[in-house]
Amino acid sequence: MANEDLNFLLTNRIPRHAVTRFMGWFSQIQNPWLTRFSIRIWKVFTDLDLGEAKQQTFQSLHECFIRELKPGARPICPDPEVFCSPCDGILGAHGSVSEGQIYQAKGFPYSVDDLFQDRLSWAPWKDGVFATIRITSAMYHRFHAPYDGKLHQVNYISGDTWNVNPIALQRVERLFCKNERALLSMTVAGLNGVQHPIALVPVAAIMVASIRIHGLDLLLQPGHKGQQEFRCDLPFQKGDEMGWFQHGSTIIVFAPKGFEIAHGLDEGTRLRMGQPLLRLPEKR
C-alpha cells in the first residue's frame, strides 16, 4: 500500500499539465545521443522492447514513442465474426452498459453522459458492452480499425491529465470523465448487413496529452482552442492504422447490444492489436 501511495503522489500530485508540456518538448529534441541515453533509462523502469520496431535507431524520444512495427508483427484475425482489439494493451474494466453507467474499476462507476458530455448520445449502446484497454508507456502506441467500417465524427474534449494506471483508477472518481479525450463515432457492417454503431474513446493522461487521427489534419492536444467537432466520412479496413498517442494511455470501446466479450478474456489480460476483443452478433 505504501508503494501505491508513493506511485500516486509521484504521478498525480504534481503539476500535471506542466510535466506533460515539458515531456512533449523534451521528447521532440533531435539528438541521437540524448535519445539513446533516455531510452536506456526508460528500459530500467519498464519492459520496453524495441525488437518489433520497424526502425532500430531514433533521432528523438518522440520517434520511439510513436514507432511503427515491422510488417506482420500484428496479425489481424480474419474471422468475420471477430471485432479486433484496436491497440496493444491490458484489458481493464469491461462488461455491460447498464442504465448509462459503466465502471473504471471495481466500486468506481461513472456515467457515459459524463464521459461524452452531450457530444454523443449513449442510446446506441444501451444494454451494449464496453471494454477498457490501457496502453502502458512501453507498449506500441498506435491504434487501428477494429473492423471494416467508416469514421463519421470526432469530438475533442479538453481536460486534465491524471495518470490512468490502476492505482489512480482506484482513487480518483470519474477519472476518464476528467481527462482530455476524443470521441470517435464509427459504424461497422455486421454479418447480416446491418450497420452497427461503434465508439472508440482515446483518453490521454499525464505525459501523453496529444492524439493524432489520420484523415484529420490536426493534432489534438491541451490548449487546443479551435474546432471541437469534426465531421468526416473516412473508410477503414480491419487493421488499418487510425492514429496514435504520443505516449501511453487508454482506449474505451463501446459496441451495441448483441456484441460479446471474446471468450477467455478477463481483466488483466494482455492484448495485442488484431487479437479478438469482441464477437459480433450472430447472423439472423
N, C-alpha and C positions, 0 to 999 in steps of 0.2 A: 504493500500500500504506500509506503514511503517513497519508493521509486516512482510509482504512478503519480503521486502528488508532485514530485520534483519535475517529472516529464510535463505535467500540465502547466506548472508555473513557468518552466523554461520555454514552452512553445505557445503559451497563450497570454500570460500576464506580463507581456512585453508590448512595446509599441508595434502592433501587428502590421499596420499599413506602412510604417516607416521601414520595418525589416523587409517587408515584401518589395517595396520600391528599391531598397538597397540591393536585394538579391537580383532583381530584374536588371539593375545597372551592372552589377558585378558579373553576372552570367554572360553579358554581351561583350566583355573585354576580349579583344582578339590578341591573345598571347599564348602560344603553344606551351611554353614552359609553365606559366601560371595555371593553364588548363590541366596539364599533366599532374602537377602538384595537387591541385584541387580534387581531381578525380581519385588520387591516392588517398587523400583524407576522407573523401566520400565513401570509399570502399571499406575503410576502417569501421564505419558506423552502420553500414548497410550491406545487403547481399548483392550489390551491383555486379552484373555480369554482362560484359560487352561482347561476348563470343558470338552472339547472333546479329550484331550490328553490321550494317552494310559497309560502313567505313570504320576503321580502327584508330584513326587519328582525328583529332578535333581541334579547331582553332579557338574555340570558346566553350564554356560550360553550356551555353545555350544550344550549340550544335549537338552536344551529348544528350541534353535533356530531351530534345525533340528528334532523336536519331531514328532513322529508318532501319528496318530489318532486312536481312538477306532474303532474296526470293524463296518462297516455300517455307520460311521459318514458322509461319502461322497457317497451317492448312485450314481451309474453310469447310465445315461439314456440309456435304452436298445434299443431305436428306431434305426434301421439300417440306417435311413436317417439322423441321428444326429451325428455331429462331436463335441465332448465334449470340454469344457474348460479344458486345461491341468493342471490348478492350481487354487487356490483361488486368487482373485484379484479384481481390479477395472478396468473396460473396459475404455481404453483411446481412442486415435485416431484410427479410423478404416475406411475401405472403399475400393476403387479400387486401384489397382496398375496401374497408368496411365503414360505411356511413361517412365517407370522405376523410377517414383517418388512416394513417399508416404509422410505422414505428422507425425511429432511427436507432434504437437499442431497446432492450427489454425494459419496460416500465417508462419509456420516454416516447409517448405518442406525439404526433403533430398532424395538422390538417393539410390536405392537399390545397385547399383555398389559400392558406398562408404561404405555402411553397410557390404557388402560381401567382399570387397577388392579383387575382382577377384578370390576368393576361390571357389565361386559358380557362375554359370550364372543365371541371373534373368529371362531368357527367359521362363522357365516353368511356371512362374507366371505372364506373360504378360496378362494384362486385367483380372487378377485374383483378389483376395481380401487379405487384411491384417487386423490383429487385434492386438492391443497393450494392454497387461494386466499388470497392475502394482501391485506388491505384496508388501504391506506395512510391516513394521518391526514387527508388532504384529500378522501377519497372518501366516497360515500354509505355510511352505517354500518348500515343496516337490512338484515336478511336475510329471505328469503322461501321459501315452499314450492317445491321444485324440480319437484314433480309432485303429482297428486292422491293423497291418502293420509291417514293418521292418525298423530299423535304419541302414543305409548303410554307413554313413560317418559323422565324427565330425571334424570340423575345429576350432582351437583355435586362437583367435586374441587378443594379449595383448594390453592393452590400459590404459586409465585414469580411475578415479573412481568418476566422477561427481555424485552428487545426481540426482535421476531420478524422483523427485516429480514434480507436475505441475508447481510449481514456477520456478524451474530450466529449465524445458522444454520450458517455455515462454521467457527465457533469453539467453540460450546457443544454438546457431545454430548447427545443425547436432550432437546433443549430443550423440545419440546412436552410431554414427559412430566414436566417440572418446573413448568410454568406452570399457573396457575389455568385451569380449563376446565369445560365442561359436555358431557355425552354425551346426545345427543338420539336416541332409538331410535324409528324410524318404519317403517311399511310402505306400499308403493305397489302399486297393481293394474297388472300388466303387460298387454301386448297380448293374451295368451292367458288372462287372468283370474287368473293365479297371483299370489299376494301375495309381493312381493319385500321382504326386509328392507333397510332403509337406515339409515345412521347419519350424523348431522351432528355434528361436534365443534368448537364455537366455542372458540377458545383466546384468552385475554386476554393482555395484555402491559403493559409499563411505560406509565403514564399512562392505561391502559384496563383496569381490572380489575373492571368491572361489566357484567353481562349481564342483560338483561331478556327474559323469554319470555312471550309473550301466552298467556293462559289460566291462568297460574300467578301468583298474587297475591304476588309477592316479587321482590326484586332480589338476584341472586347477586353477591356482592362479597367481597373479602378480609375475613377476620374473621367470616364467616358461621358461626355456631356451631350453628345449628338443623338441621333435617331435611336430609339429603343426597340422598335418593332420593324422587322424586315420580312416582307413577303417575297416568296420565290417559288420556283417550280423546278427543283433540281432532282433529276433521276439518279438513283444509286442502285448498283447491283450488290448482292450479298457479298460482303467482304471489302467493298470499295472504301478507301480512306475518306473520312468525313471531316477530320480536323485534328487538333492536338491541344494539349495543355503545355504550358511552359515548364511544368514540374510534375508533381503527383497530385491526385485529388480523388474525386468521386463522380460516378455517373449513376443516376437513378433511372431505371427503366420502368415505363408503365405500358401495360397491354390490357386489352378489354376482356370481358367475361368469356370464358371458354379456353383461354390460354392457361397453361400449367407450367410450373417449375419443372425442369428436366429431371428425370429420375436420377437419384444418387447425389443430388446437390444439397448441401446443408450449409449453415452459417460457418464461416471459416474455410470453406473450400476455395482453393486457389484455381483461378480460371485463366485460360489463355484466349485471346481474341480468336474467334472462329469455332470455339467449342460450343456444344449445345448449352443454351441457357433456359429457353422455354420450348414448349411444344405447342404447335398451332392447334386450333380446334379441328376436330375430325370432320371429314367430308360428310355432307348431308345430301 
